[in-house]
Amino acid sequence: MTRPAAPKRHLPTSPFKAPVEPVPKHFAAGDQVTHDVYGLGRVIGIEDGVAALVDFGSDRRRILSPYARMTKL
């Protein structure tokens, strides 16, 4: 059984910049969004930061956090 690799640490003496943590995306009901696969849609519900229910016109989808392919318009 193998263990997952530990995240790399950034040493303060390193000449390289520390990796920037991505800012979590926050959506609210009524926000107009675009998705890389499903296209233009509107958020119709939020599940406590875990998922967003989005109406894409012909289809409703539950998009899971961290919403990598979805952006707010």
Secondary structure, 3 states (H helix, E strand, C coil): CCCCCCCCCCCCCCCCCCCCCCCCCCCCCCCEEEECCCEEEEEEEEECCCEEEEECCCCEEEEECCCCCEEEC
